[in-house]
Amino acid sequence: MSTLTRNLSGSREMFKTYCRRVEVPVLGEVAVPPPDKLAFYAGLGVLAALQVIEWPLALVVTAGHLLMDQHYSGLVNGVGEALTAA
């Protein structure tokens, strides 16, 4: 199996994980992360609400995790590796 094919199949799995969507009145259709990620984000929110950590820190940590878990990063990596190998 080529690197591109392996990464494309991985991105399909990530897409299936994030395929749950919720209609939010102001924002429109929003993808809902898996339950373990929701628990993590809720925990950060609770810590910030109880002032255990500051709000800016909670926002930075959340933004970092969202960037790390981008839906299509496997697809981009696969295309890049395939172009490098060619």
N, CA, C and O atoms as a Maestro MAE file, in Angstrom:
{
 s_m_m2io_version
 :::
 2.0.0
}

f_m_ct {
 s_m_title
 :::
 protein
 m_atom[344] {
  # First column is atom index #
  i_m_mmod_type
  r_m_x_coord
  r_m_y_coord
  r_m_z_coord
  i_m_residue_number
  s_m_chain_name
  s_m_pdb_residue_name
  s_m_pdb_atom_name
  i_m_atomic_number
  :::
  1 25 0.852 -1.173 0.000 1 A "MET " " N  " 7
  2 3 0.000 0.000 0.000 1 A "MET " " CA " 6
  3 2 0.899 1.236 0.000 1 A "MET " " C  " 6
  4 15 1.841 1.323 0.787 1 A "MET " " O  " 8
  5 25 0.610 2.173 -0.868 2 A "SER " " N  " 7
  6 3 1.437 3.374 -0.964 2 A "SER " " CA " 6
  7 2 1.140 4.313 0.203 2 A "SER " " C  " 6
  8 15 0.129 4.190 0.895 2 A "SER " " O  " 8
  9 25 2.049 5.241 0.387 3 A "THR " " N  " 7
  10 3 1.877 6.214 1.465 3 A "THR " " CA " 6
  11 2 0.632 7.053 1.247 3 A "THR " " C  " 6
  12 15 -0.106 7.336 2.191 3 A "THR " " O  " 8
  13 25 0.396 7.454 -0.010 4 A "LEU " " N  " 7
  14 3 -0.780 8.258 -0.311 4 A "LEU " " CA " 6
  15 2 -2.057 7.485 0.001 4 A "LEU " " C  " 6
  16 15 -2.974 8.031 0.614 4 A "LEU " " O  " 8
  17 25 -2.127 6.227 -0.412 5 A "THR " " N  " 7
  18 3 -3.319 5.423 -0.165 5 A "THR " " CA " 6
  19 2 -3.536 5.228 1.331 5 A "THR " " C  " 6
  20 15 -4.666 5.307 1.813 5 A "THR " " O  " 8
  21 25 -2.455 4.974 2.066 6 A "ARG " " N  " 7
  22 3 -2.570 4.763 3.505 6 A "ARG " " CA " 6
  23 2 -3.085 6.030 4.186 6 A "ARG " " C  " 6
  24 15 -3.949 5.948 5.059 6 A "ARG " " O  " 8
  25 25 -2.568 7.202 3.801 7 A "ASN " " N  " 7
  26 3 -3.004 8.444 4.415 7 A "ASN " " CA " 6
  27 2 -4.411 8.833 3.987 7 A "ASN " " C  " 6
  28 15 -5.158 9.421 4.769 7 A "ASN " " O  " 8
  29 25 -4.776 8.511 2.751 8 A "LEU " " N  " 7
  30 3 -6.144 8.789 2.320 8 A "LEU " " CA " 6
  31 2 -7.135 7.951 3.105 8 A "LEU " " C  " 6
  32 15 -8.190 8.457 3.487 8 A "LEU " " O  " 8
  33 25 -6.831 6.689 3.355 9 A "SER " " N  " 7
  34 3 -7.748 5.868 4.130 9 A "SER " " CA " 6
  35 2 -7.803 6.363 5.571 9 A "SER " " C  " 6
  36 15 -8.854 6.282 6.206 9 A "SER " " O  " 8
  37 25 -6.694 6.872 6.096 10 A "GLY " " N  " 7
  38 3 -6.698 7.447 7.436 10 A "GLY " " CA " 6
  39 2 -7.554 8.691 7.507 10 A "GLY " " C  " 6
  40 15 -8.233 8.922 8.508 10 A "GLY " " O  " 8
  41 25 -7.530 9.500 6.452 11 A "SER " " N  " 7
  42 3 -8.356 10.710 6.461 11 A "SER " " CA " 6
  43 2 -9.837 10.347 6.357 11 A "SER " " C  " 6
  44 15 -10.684 11.065 6.887 11 A "SER " " O  " 8
  45 25 -10.158 9.247 5.684 12 A "ARG " " N  " 7
  46 3 -11.556 8.799 5.649 12 A "ARG " " CA " 6
  47 2 -12.031 8.409 7.039 12 A "ARG " " C  " 6
  48 15 -13.169 8.693 7.414 12 A "ARG " " O  " 8
  49 25 -11.154 7.755 7.807 13 A "GLU " " N  " 7
  50 3 -11.517 7.384 9.173 13 A "GLU " " CA " 6
  51 2 -11.757 8.632 10.021 13 A "GLU " " C  " 6
  52 15 -12.699 8.671 10.812 13 A "GLU " " O  " 8
  53 25 -10.909 9.651 9.860 14 A "MET " " N  " 7
  54 3 -11.100 10.890 10.599 14 A "MET " " CA " 6
  55 2 -12.403 11.557 10.175 14 A "MET " " C  " 6
  56 15 -13.106 12.128 11.009 14 A "MET " " O  " 8
  57 25 -12.734 11.489 8.878 15 A "PHE " " N  " 7
  58 3 -13.976 12.087 8.407 15 A "PHE " " CA " 6
  59 2 -15.168 11.371 9.021 15 A "PHE " " C  " 6
  60 15 -16.141 12.011 9.419 15 A "PHE " " O  " 8
  61 25 -15.097 10.038 9.102 16 A "LYS " " N  " 7
  62 3 -16.188 9.285 9.722 16 A "LYS " " CA " 6
  63 2 -16.332 9.656 11.193 16 A "LYS " " C  " 6
  64 15 -17.443 9.702 11.722 16 A "LYS " " O  " 8
  65 25 -15.206 9.920 11.849 17 A "THR " " N  " 7
  66 3 -15.251 10.286 13.259 17 A "THR " " CA " 6
  67 2 -15.957 11.627 13.447 17 A "THR " " C  " 6
  68 15 -16.691 11.810 14.417 17 A "THR " " O  " 8
  69 25 -15.739 12.563 12.523 18 A "TYR " " N  " 7
  70 3 -16.300 13.893 12.640 18 A "TYR " " CA " 6
  71 2 -17.561 14.074 11.801 18 A "TYR " " C  " 6
  72 15 -17.954 15.211 11.542 18 A "TYR " " O  " 8
  73 25 -18.207 12.995 11.370 19 A "CYS " " N  " 7
  74 3 -19.336 13.148 10.456 19 A "CYS " " CA " 6
  75 2 -20.620 13.553 11.176 19 A "CYS " " C  " 6
  76 15 -21.598 13.911 10.520 19 A "CYS " " O  " 8
  77 25 -20.643 13.507 12.511 20 A "ARG " " N  " 7
  78 3 -21.833 13.972 13.226 20 A "ARG " " CA " 6
  79 2 -21.900 15.491 13.137 20 A "ARG " " C  " 6
  80 15 -20.931 16.187 13.437 20 A "ARG " " O  " 8
  81 25 -23.040 15.984 12.726 21 A "ARG " " N  " 7
  82 3 -23.196 17.430 12.554 21 A "ARG " " CA " 6
  83 2 -24.456 17.885 13.275 21 A "ARG " " C  " 6
  84 15 -25.439 17.151 13.372 21 A "ARG " " O  " 8
  85 25 -24.401 19.112 13.779 22 A "VAL " " N  " 7
  86 3 -25.521 19.695 14.512 22 A "VAL " " CA " 6
  87 2 -25.842 21.039 13.882 22 A "VAL " " C  " 6
  88 15 -24.942 21.795 13.518 22 A "VAL " " O  " 8
  89 25 -27.116 21.327 13.757 23 A "GLU " " N  " 7
  90 3 -27.551 22.609 13.208 23 A "GLU " " CA " 6
  91 2 -27.652 23.625 14.344 23 A "GLU " " C  " 6
  92 15 -28.478 23.483 15.245 23 A "GLU " " O  " 8
  93 25 -26.806 24.643 14.289 24 A "VAL " " N  " 7
  94 3 -26.806 25.721 15.286 24 A "VAL " " CA " 6
  95 2 -27.448 26.937 14.631 24 A "VAL " " C  " 6
  96 15 -27.055 27.313 13.527 24 A "VAL " " O  " 8
  97 25 -28.444 27.573 15.297 25 A "PRO " " N  " 7
  98 3 -29.202 28.660 14.646 25 A "PRO " " CA " 6
  99 2 -28.350 29.771 14.053 25 A "PRO " " C  " 6
  100 15 -28.598 30.168 12.914 25 A "PRO " " O  " 8
  101 25 -27.378 30.283 14.752 26 A "VAL " " N  " 7
  102 3 -26.608 31.421 14.252 26 A "VAL " " CA " 6
  103 2 -25.463 30.968 13.355 26 A "VAL " " C  " 6
  104 15 -25.158 31.627 12.361 26 A "VAL " " O  " 8
  105 25 -24.826 29.852 13.697 27 A "LEU " " N  " 7
  106 3 -23.632 29.398 12.987 27 A "LEU " " CA " 6
  107 2 -23.921 28.496 11.799 27 A "LEU " " C  " 6
  108 15 -23.080 28.374 10.908 27 A "LEU " " O  " 8
  109 25 -25.076 27.866 11.764 28 A "GLY " " N  " 7
  110 3 -25.377 26.912 10.704 28 A "GLY " " CA " 6
  111 2 -25.004 25.502 11.133 28 A "GLY " " C  " 6
  112 15 -25.118 25.157 12.309 28 A "GLY " " O  " 8
  113 25 -24.556 24.683 10.176 29 A "GLU " " N  " 7
  114 3 -24.215 23.288 10.461 29 A "GLU " " CA " 6
  115 2 -22.781 23.208 11.001 29 A "GLU " " C  " 6
  116 15 -21.848 23.725 10.387 29 A "GLU " " O  " 8
  117 25 -22.621 22.554 12.158 30 A "VAL " " N  " 7
  118 3 -21.329 22.475 12.829 30 A "VAL " " CA " 6
  119 2 -20.982 21.012 13.070 30 A "VAL " " C  " 6
  120 15 -21.830 20.237 13.512 30 A "VAL " " O  " 8
  121 25 -19.734 20.629 12.781 31 A "ALA " " N  " 7
  122 3 -19.268 19.265 13.038 31 A "ALA " " CA " 6
  123 2 -19.043 19.087 14.538 31 A "ALA " " C  " 6
  124 15 -18.484 19.964 15.198 31 A "ALA " " O  " 8
  125 25 -19.478 17.952 15.066 32 A "VAL " " N  " 7
  126 3 -19.323 17.665 16.491 32 A "VAL " " CA " 6
  127 2 -18.156 16.695 16.664 32 A "VAL " " C  " 6
  128 15 -18.130 15.638 16.032 32 A "VAL " " O  " 8
  129 25 -17.194 17.046 17.514 33 A "PRO " " N  " 7
  130 3 -16.064 16.137 17.733 33 A "PRO " " CA " 6
  131 2 -16.491 14.886 18.495 33 A "PRO " " C  " 6
  132 15 -17.580 14.852 19.067 33 A "PRO " " O  " 8
  133 25 -15.645 13.861 18.507 34 A "PRO " " N  " 7
  134 3 -15.978 12.634 19.230 34 A "PRO " " CA " 6
  135 2 -16.123 12.898 20.729 34 A "PRO " " C  " 6
  136 15 -15.637 13.912 21.231 34 A "PRO " " O  " 8
  137 25 -16.791 11.986 21.446 35 A "PRO " " N  " 7
  138 3 -17.071 12.195 22.872 35 A "PRO " " CA " 6
  139 2 -15.829 12.425 23.736 35 A "PRO " " C  " 6
  140 15 -15.880 13.210 24.683 35 A "PRO " " O  " 8
  141 25 -14.712 11.755 23.427 36 A "ASP " " N  " 7
  142 3 -13.525 11.958 24.255 36 A "ASP " " CA " 6
  143 2 -12.981 13.376 24.102 36 A "ASP " " C  " 6
  144 15 -12.483 13.953 25.069 36 A "ASP " " O  " 8
  145 25 -13.071 13.942 22.901 37 A "LYS " " N  " 7
  146 3 -12.631 15.323 22.691 37 A "LYS " " CA " 6
  147 2 -13.587 16.302 23.371 37 A "LYS " " C  " 6
  148 15 -13.155 17.303 23.941 37 A "LYS " " O  " 8
  149 25 -14.900 16.006 23.307 38 A "LEU " " N  " 7
  150 3 -15.871 16.860 23.984 38 A "LEU " " CA " 6
  151 2 -15.618 16.889 25.488 38 A "LEU " " C  " 6
  152 15 -15.728 17.939 26.120 38 A "LEU " " O  " 8
  153 25 -15.279 15.736 26.056 39 A "ALA " " N  " 7
  154 3 -14.990 15.674 27.494 39 A "ALA " " CA " 6
  155 2 -13.758 16.522 27.820 39 A "ALA " " C  " 6
  156 15 -13.736 17.212 28.839 39 A "ALA " " O  " 8
  157 25 -12.745 16.476 26.975 40 A "PHE " " N  " 7
  158 3 -11.540 17.274 27.187 40 A "PHE " " CA " 6
  159 2 -11.868 18.766 27.163 40 A "PHE " " C  " 6
  160 15 -11.441 19.515 28.041 40 A "PHE " " O  " 8
  161 25 -12.636 19.197 26.143 41 A "TYR " " N  " 7
  162 3 -12.981 20.606 26.023 41 A "TYR " " CA " 6
  163 2 -13.884 21.046 27.179 41 A "TYR " " C  " 6
  164 15 -13.743 22.158 27.688 41 A "TYR " " O  " 8
  165 25 -14.803 20.184 27.587 42 A "ALA " " N  " 7
  166 3 -15.665 20.513 28.727 42 A "ALA " " CA " 6
  167 2 -14.840 20.631 30.006 42 A "ALA " " C  " 6
  168 15 -15.094 21.508 30.832 42 A "ALA " " O  " 8
  169 25 -13.854 19.751 30.168 43 A "GLY " " N  " 7
  170 3 -12.978 19.834 31.339 43 A "GLY " " CA " 6
  171 2 -12.208 21.144 31.369 43 A "GLY " " C  " 6
  172 15 -12.065 21.758 32.426 43 A "GLY " " O  " 8
  173 25 -11.713 21.573 30.216 44 A "LEU " " N  " 7
  174 3 -11.030 22.870 30.157 44 A "LEU " " CA " 6
  175 2 -11.988 24.003 30.508 44 A "LEU " " C  " 6
  176 15 -11.618 24.944 31.210 44 A "LEU " " O  " 8
  177 25 -13.206 23.907 30.020 45 A "GLY " " N  " 7
  178 3 -14.198 24.941 30.326 45 A "GLY " " CA " 6
  179 2 -14.533 24.994 31.806 45 A "GLY " " C  " 6
  180 15 -14.676 26.076 32.376 45 A "GLY " " O  " 8
  181 25 -14.660 23.835 32.428 46 A "VAL " " N  " 7
  182 3 -14.943 23.787 33.867 46 A "VAL " " CA " 6
  183 2 -13.776 24.357 34.662 46 A "VAL " " C  " 6
  184 15 -13.981 25.130 35.597 46 A "VAL " " O  " 8
  185 25 -12.549 23.979 34.296 47 A "LEU " " N  " 7
  186 3 -11.376 24.519 34.989 47 A "LEU " " CA " 6
  187 2 -11.300 26.037 34.857 47 A "LEU " " C  " 6
  188 15 -10.957 26.731 35.815 47 A "LEU " " O  " 8
  189 25 -11.621 26.549 33.673 48 A "ALA " " N  " 7
  190 3 -11.596 27.996 33.474 48 A "ALA " " CA " 6
  191 2 -12.738 28.667 34.246 48 A "ALA " " C  " 6
  192 15 -12.549 29.743 34.813 48 A "ALA " " O  " 8
  193 25 -13.919 28.041 34.272 49 A "ALA " " N  " 7
  194 3 -15.055 28.619 34.994 49 A "ALA " " CA " 6
  195 2 -14.799 28.648 36.508 49 A "ALA " " C  " 6
  196 15 -15.228 29.575 37.196 49 A "ALA " " O  " 8
  197 25 -14.109 27.648 37.012 50 A "LEU " " N  " 7
  198 3 -13.778 27.608 38.441 50 A "LEU " " CA " 6
  199 2 -12.520 28.413 38.763 50 A "LEU " " C  " 6
  200 15 -12.083 28.452 39.913 50 A "LEU " " O  " 8
  201 25 -11.955 29.036 37.778 51 A "GLN " " N  " 7
  202 3 -10.763 29.877 37.885 51 A "GLN " " CA " 6
  203 2 -9.547 29.103 38.389 51 A "GLN " " C  " 6
  204 15 -8.687 29.654 39.076 51 A "GLN " " O  " 8
  205 25 -9.491 27.824 38.039 52 A "VAL " " N  " 7
  206 3 -8.296 27.027 38.309 52 A "VAL " " CA " 6
  207 2 -7.219 27.405 37.299 52 A "VAL " " C  " 6
  208 15 -6.039 27.498 37.636 52 A "VAL " " O  " 8
  209 25 -7.643 27.623 36.051 53 A "ILE " " N  " 7
  210 3 -6.754 28.154 35.014 53 A "ILE " " CA " 6
  211 2 -7.412 29.406 34.446 53 A "ILE " " C  " 6
  212 15 -8.624 29.585 34.565 53 A "ILE " " O  " 8
  213 25 -6.628 30.250 33.844 54 A "GLU " " N  " 7
  214 3 -7.154 31.492 33.264 54 A "GLU " " CA " 6
  215 2 -7.811 31.200 31.917 54 A "GLU " " C  " 6
  216 15 -7.446 30.241 31.236 54 A "GLU " " O  " 8
  217 25 -8.794 32.043 31.532 55 A "TRP " " N  " 7
  218 3 -9.484 31.877 30.257 55 A "TRP " " CA " 6
  219 2 -8.536 31.918 29.064 55 A "TRP " " C  " 6
  220 15 -8.682 31.099 28.156 55 A "TRP " " O  " 8
  221 25 -7.573 32.836 29.026 56 A "PRO " " N  " 7
  222 3 -6.677 32.850 27.865 56 A "PRO " " CA " 6
  223 2 -5.896 31.536 27.711 56 A "PRO " " C  " 6
  224 15 -5.666 31.072 26.594 56 A "PRO " " O  " 8
  225 25 -5.495 30.952 28.827 57 A "LEU " " N  " 7
  226 3 -4.779 29.674 28.763 57 A "LEU " " CA " 6
  227 2 -5.691 28.576 28.226 57 A "LEU " " C  " 6
  228 15 -5.269 27.768 27.398 57 A "LEU " " O  " 8
  229 25 -6.931 28.544 28.690 58 A "ALA " " N  " 7
  230 3 -7.876 27.543 28.199 58 A "ALA " " CA " 6
  231 2 -8.115 27.710 26.701 58 A "ALA " " C  " 6
  232 15 -8.217 26.721 25.976 58 A "ALA " " O  " 8
  233 25 -8.203 28.950 26.237 59 A "LEU " " N  " 7
  234 3 -8.402 29.192 24.801 59 A "LEU " " CA " 6
  235 2 -7.193 28.772 23.982 59 A "LEU " " C  " 6
  236 15 -7.345 28.203 22.901 59 A "LEU " " O  " 8
  237 25 -5.994 29.044 24.485 60 A "VAL " " N  " 7
  238 3 -4.781 28.666 23.755 60 A "VAL " " CA " 6
  239 2 -4.650 27.145 23.679 60 A "VAL " " C  " 6
  240 15 -4.305 26.607 22.627 60 A "VAL " " O  " 8
  241 25 -4.920 26.454 24.775 61 A "VAL " " N  " 7
  242 3 -4.838 24.992 24.779 61 A "VAL " " CA " 6
  243 2 -5.882 24.405 23.836 61 A "VAL " " C  " 6
  244 15 -5.587 23.474 23.086 61 A "VAL " " O  " 8
  245 25 -7.090 24.938 23.867 62 A "THR " " N  " 7
  246 3 -8.148 24.459 22.974 62 A "THR " " CA " 6
  247 2 -7.780 24.699 21.513 62 A "THR " " C  " 6
  248 15 -7.956 23.813 20.676 62 A "THR " " O  " 8
  249 25 -7.276 25.881 21.202 63 A "ALA " " N  " 7
  250 3 -6.884 26.178 19.820 63 A "ALA " " CA " 6
  251 2 -5.764 25.246 19.366 63 A "ALA " " C  " 6
  252 15 -5.766 24.783 18.225 63 A "ALA " " O  " 8
  253 25 -4.821 24.972 20.241 64 A "GLY " " N  " 7
  254 3 -3.742 24.046 19.897 64 A "GLY " " CA " 6
  255 2 -4.245 22.656 19.595 64 A "GLY " " C  " 6
  256 15 -3.792 22.019 18.644 64 A "GLY " " O  " 8
  257 25 -5.179 22.180 20.398 65 A "HIS " " N  " 7
  258 3 -5.728 20.840 20.156 65 A "HIS " " CA " 6
  259 2 -6.572 20.808 18.894 65 A "HIS " " C  " 6
  260 15 -6.558 19.811 18.171 65 A "HIS " " O  " 8
  261 25 -7.298 21.867 18.617 66 A "LEU " " N  " 7
  262 3 -8.083 21.904 17.384 66 A "LEU " " CA " 6
  263 2 -7.181 21.904 16.158 66 A "LEU " " C  " 6
  264 15 -7.466 21.225 15.172 66 A "LEU " " O  " 8
  265 25 -6.095 22.663 16.219 67 A "LEU " " N  " 7
  266 3 -5.165 22.662 15.097 67 A "LEU " " CA " 6
  267 2 -4.499 21.311 14.927 67 A "LEU " " C  " 6
  268 15 -4.271 20.865 13.802 67 A "LEU " " O  " 8
  269 25 -4.185 20.658 16.033 68 A "MET " " N  " 7
  270 3 -3.529 19.359 15.968 68 A "MET " " CA " 6
  271 2 -4.458 18.293 15.374 68 A "MET " " C  " 6
  272 15 -4.004 17.375 14.691 68 A "MET " " O  " 8
  273 25 -5.735 18.424 15.635 69 A "ASP " " N  " 7
  274 3 -6.700 17.410 15.204 69 A "ASP " " CA " 6
  275 2 -7.439 17.796 13.930 69 A "ASP " " C  " 6
  276 15 -8.588 17.397 13.737 69 A "ASP " " O  " 8
  277 25 -6.804 18.556 13.073 70 A "GLN " " N  " 7
  278 3 -7.484 18.971 11.849 70 A "GLN " " CA " 6
  279 2 -7.968 17.750 11.079 70 A "GLN " " C  " 6
  280 15 -7.278 16.733 10.998 70 A "GLN " " O  " 8
  281 25 -9.150 17.866 10.525 71 A "HIS " " N  " 7
  282 3 -9.810 16.738 9.873 71 A "HIS " " CA " 6
  283 2 -9.020 16.163 8.707 71 A "HIS " " C  " 6
  284 15 -8.932 14.945 8.558 71 A "HIS " " O  " 8
  285 25 -8.463 17.003 7.905 72 A "TYR " " N  " 7
  286 3 -7.894 16.534 6.656 72 A "TYR " " CA " 6
  287 2 -6.373 16.568 6.627 72 A "TYR " " C  " 6
  288 15 -5.773 16.573 5.552 72 A "TYR " " O  " 8
  289 25 -5.745 16.592 7.800 73 A "SER " " N  " 7
  290 3 -4.284 16.670 7.820 73 A "SER " " CA " 6
  291 2 -3.657 15.419 7.202 73 A "SER " " C  " 6
  292 15 -2.588 15.509 6.597 73 A "SER " " O  " 8
  293 25 -4.292 14.261 7.341 74 A "GLY " " N  " 7
  294 3 -3.771 13.044 6.728 74 A "GLY " " CA " 6
  295 2 -3.760 13.135 5.214 74 A "GLY " " C  " 6
  296 15 -2.825 12.657 4.571 74 A "GLY " " O  " 8
  297 25 -4.783 13.740 4.639 75 A "LEU " " N  " 7
  298 3 -4.853 13.910 3.189 75 A "LEU " " CA " 6
  299 2 -3.729 14.821 2.701 75 A "LEU " " C  " 6
  300 15 -3.074 14.518 1.704 75 A "LEU " " O  " 8
  301 25 -3.507 15.921 3.389 76 A "VAL " " N  " 7
  302 3 -2.468 16.858 2.993 76 A "VAL " " CA " 6
  303 2 -1.091 16.213 3.122 76 A "VAL " " C  " 6
  304 15 -0.244 16.378 2.244 76 A "VAL " " O  " 8
  305 25 -0.863 15.481 4.210 77 A "ASN " " N  " 7
  306 3 0.421 14.794 4.390 77 A "ASN " " CA " 6
  307 2 0.630 13.761 3.295 77 A "ASN " " C  " 6
  308 15 1.736 13.649 2.767 77 A "ASN " " O  " 8
  309 25 -0.398 13.006 2.940 78 A "GLY " " N  " 7
  310 3 -0.291 11.981 1.915 78 A "GLY " " CA " 6
  311 2 0.057 12.562 0.560 78 A "GLY " " C  " 6
  312 15 0.907 12.020 -0.147 78 A "GLY " " O  " 8
  313 25 -0.585 13.651 0.189 79 A "VAL " " N  " 7
  314 3 -0.287 14.288 -1.090 79 A "VAL " " CA " 6
  315 2 1.131 14.838 -1.095 79 A "VAL " " C  " 6
  316 15 1.839 14.709 -2.094 79 A "VAL " " O  " 8
  317 25 1.555 15.447 0.000 80 A "GLY " " N  " 7
  318 3 2.914 15.978 0.094 80 A "GLY " " CA " 6
  319 2 3.959 14.892 -0.013 80 A "GLY " " C  " 6
  320 15 4.947 15.057 -0.729 80 A "GLY " " O  " 8
  321 25 3.765 13.771 0.690 81 A "GLU " " N  " 7
  322 3 4.704 12.672 0.624 81 A "GLU " " CA " 6
  323 2 4.723 12.039 -0.760 81 A "GLU " " C  " 6
  324 15 5.784 11.640 -1.241 81 A "GLU " " O  " 8
  325 25 3.573 11.944 -1.403 82 A "ALA " " N  " 7
  326 3 3.522 11.369 -2.737 82 A "ALA " " CA " 6
  327 2 4.264 12.262 -3.730 82 A "ALA " " C  " 6
  328 15 4.961 11.762 -4.612 82 A "ALA " " O  " 8
  329 25 4.119 13.561 -3.592 83 A "LEU " " N  " 7
  330 3 4.816 14.473 -4.496 83 A "LEU " " CA " 6
  331 2 6.334 14.441 -4.230 83 A "LEU " " C  " 6
  332 15 7.128 14.571 -5.162 83 A "LEU " " O  " 8
  333 25 6.722 14.271 -2.996 84 A "THR " " N  " 7
  334 3 8.141 14.174 -2.670 84 A "THR " " CA " 6
  335 2 8.743 12.893 -3.235 84 A "THR " " C  " 6
  336 15 9.874 12.892 -3.722 84 A "THR " " O  " 8
  337 25 7.985 11.805 -3.167 85 A "ALA " " N  " 7
  338 3 8.476 10.531 -3.661 85 A "ALA " " CA " 6
  339 2 8.546 10.483 -5.191 85 A "ALA " " C  " 6
  340 15 9.332 9.717 -5.747 85 A "ALA " " O  " 8
  341 25 7.734 11.291 -5.872 86 A "ALA " " N  " 7
  342 3 7.674 11.263 -7.336 86 A "ALA " " CA " 6
  343 2 8.849 11.927 -7.993 86 A "ALA " " C  " 6
  344 15 8.924 11.974 -9.221 86 A "ALA " " O  " 8
  :::
 }
 m_bond[343] {
  # First column is bond index #
  i_m_from
  i_m_to
  i_m_order
  :::
  1 1 2 1
  2 2 3 1
  3 3 4 2
  4 3 5 1
  5 5 6 1
  6 6 7 1
  7 7 8 2
  8 7 9 1
  9 9 10 1
  10 10 11 1
  11 11 12 2
  12 11 13 1
  13 13 14 1
  14 14 15 1
  15 15 16 2
  16 15 17 1
  17 17 18 1
  18 18 19 1
  19 19 20 2
  20 19 21 1
  21 21 22 1
  22 22 23 1
  23 23 24 2
  24 23 25 1
  25 25 26 1
  26 26 27 1
  27 27 28 2
  28 27 29 1
  29 29 30 1
  30 30 31 1
  31 31 32 2
  32 31 33 1
  33 33 34 1
  34 34 35 1
  35 35 36 2
  36 35 37 1
  37 37 38 1
  38 38 39 1
  39 39 40 2
  40 39 41 1
  41 41 42 1
  42 42 43 1
  43 43 44 2
  44 43 45 1
  45 45 46 1
  46 46 47 1
  47 47 48 2
  48 47 49 1
  49 49 50 1
  50 50 51 1
  51 51 52 2
  52 51 53 1
  53 53 54 1
  54 54 55 1
  55 55 56 2
  56 55 57 1
  57 57 58 1
  58 58 59 1
  59 59 60 2
  60 59 61 1
  61 61 62 1
  62 62 63 1
  63 63 64 2
  64 63 65 1
  65 65 66 1
  66 66 67 1
  67 67 68 2
  68 67 69 1
  69 69 70 1
  70 70 71 1
  71 71 72 2
  72 71 73 1
  73 73 74 1
  74 74 75 1
  75 75 76 2
  76 75 77 1
  77 77 78 1
  78 78 79 1
  79 79 80 2
  80 79 81 1
  81 81 82 1
  82 82 83 1
  83 83 84 2
  84 83 85 1
  85 85 86 1
  86 86 87 1
  87 87 88 2
  88 87 89 1
  89 89 90 1
  90 90 91 1
  91 91 92 2
  92 91 93 1
  93 93 94 1
  94 94 95 1
  95 95 96 2
  96 95 97 1
  97 97 98 1
  98 98 99 1
  99 99 100 2
  100 99 101 1
  101 101 102 1
  102 102 103 1
  103 103 104 2
  104 103 105 1
  105 105 106 1
  106 106 107 1
  107 107 108 2
  108 107 109 1
  109 109 110 1
  110 110 111 1
  111 111 112 2
  112 111 113 1
  113 113 114 1
  114 114 115 1
  115 115 116 2
  116 115 117 1
  117 117 118 1
  118 118 119 1
  119 119 120 2
  120 119 121 1
  121 121 122 1
  122 122 123 1
  123 123 124 2
  124 123 125 1
  125 125 126 1
  126 126 127 1
  127 127 128 2
  128 127 129 1
  129 129 130 1
  130 130 131 1
  131 131 132 2
  132 131 133 1
  133 133 134 1
  134 134 135 1
  135 135 136 2
  136 135 137 1
  137 137 138 1
  138 138 139 1
  139 139 140 2
  140 139 141 1
  141 141 142 1
  142 142 143 1
  143 143 144 2
  144 143 145 1
  145 145 146 1
  146 146 147 1
  147 147 148 2
  148 147 149 1
  149 149 150 1
  150 150 151 1
  151 151 152 2
  152 151 153 1
  153 153 154 1
  154 154 155 1
  155 155 156 2
  156 155 157 1
  157 157 158 1
  158 158 159 1
  159 159 160 2
  160 159 161 1
  161 161 162 1
  162 162 163 1
  163 163 164 2
  164 163 165 1
  165 165 166 1
  166 166 167 1
  167 167 168 2
  168 167 169 1
  169 169 170 1
  170 170 171 1
  171 171 172 2
  172 171 173 1
  173 173 174 1
  174 174 175 1
  175 175 176 2
  176 175 177 1
  177 177 178 1
  178 178 179 1
  179 179 180 2
  180 179 181 1
  181 181 182 1
  182 182 183 1
  183 183 184 2
  184 183 185 1
  185 185 186 1
  186 186 187 1
  187 187 188 2
  188 187 189 1
  189 189 190 1
  190 190 191 1
  191 191 192 2
  192 191 193 1
  193 193 194 1
  194 194 195 1
  195 195 196 2
  196 195 197 1
  197 197 198 1
  198 198 199 1
  199 199 200 2
  200 199 201 1
  201 201 202 1
  202 202 203 1
  203 203 204 2
  204 203 205 1
  205 205 206 1
  206 206 207 1
  207 207 208 2
  208 207 209 1
  209 209 210 1
  210 210 211 1
  211 211 212 2
  212 211 213 1
  213 213 214 1
  214 214 215 1
  215 215 216 2
  216 215 217 1
  217 217 218 1
  218 218 219 1
  219 219 220 2
  220 219 221 1
  221 221 222 1
  222 222 223 1
  223 223 224 2
  224 223 225 1
  225 225 226 1
  226 226 227 1
  227 227 228 2
  228 227 229 1
  229 229 230 1
  230 230 231 1
  231 231 232 2
  232 231 233 1
  233 233 234 1
  234 234 235 1
  235 235 236 2
  236 235 237 1
  237 237 238 1
  238 238 239 1
  239 239 240 2
  240 239 241 1
  241 241 242 1
  242 242 243 1
  243 243 244 2
  244 243 245 1
  245 245 246 1
  246 246 247 1
  247 247 248 2
  248 247 249 1
  249 249 250 1
  250 250 251 1
  251 251 252 2
  252 251 253 1
  253 253 254 1
  254 254 255 1
  255 255 256 2
  256 255 257 1
  257 257 258 1
  258 258 259 1
  259 259 260 2
  260 259 261 1
  261 261 262 1
  262 262 263 1
  263 263 264 2
  264 263 265 1
  265 265 266 1
  266 266 267 1
  267 267 268 2
  268 267 269 1
  269 269 270 1
  270 270 271 1
  271 271 272 2
  272 271 273 1
  273 273 274 1
  274 274 275 1
  275 275 276 2
  276 275 277 1
  277 277 278 1
  278 278 279 1
  279 279 280 2
  280 279 281 1
  281 281 282 1
  282 282 283 1
  283 283 284 2
  284 283 285 1
  285 285 286 1
  286 286 287 1
  287 287 288 2
  288 287 289 1
  289 289 290 1
  290 290 291 1
  291 291 292 2
  292 291 293 1
  293 293 294 1
  294 294 295 1
  295 295 296 2
  296 295 297 1
  297 297 298 1
  298 298 299 1
  299 299 300 2
  300 299 301 1
  301 301 302 1
  302 302 303 1
  303 303 304 2
  304 303 305 1
  305 305 306 1
  306 306 307 1
  307 307 308 2
  308 307 309 1
  309 309 310 1
  310 310 311 1
  311 311 312 2
  312 311 313 1
  313 313 314 1
  314 314 315 1
  315 315 316 2
  316 315 317 1
  317 317 318 1
  318 318 319 1
  319 319 320 2
  320 319 321 1
  321 321 322 1
  322 322 323 1
  323 323 324 2
  324 323 325 1
  325 325 326 1
  326 326 327 1
  327 327 328 2
  328 327 329 1
  329 329 330 1
  330 330 331 1
  331 331 332 2
  332 331 333 1
  333 333 334 1
  334 334 335 1
  335 335 336 2
  336 335 337 1
  337 337 338 1
  338 338 339 1
  339 339 340 2
  340 339 341 1
  341 341 342 1
  342 342 343 1
  343 343 344 2
  :::
 }
}
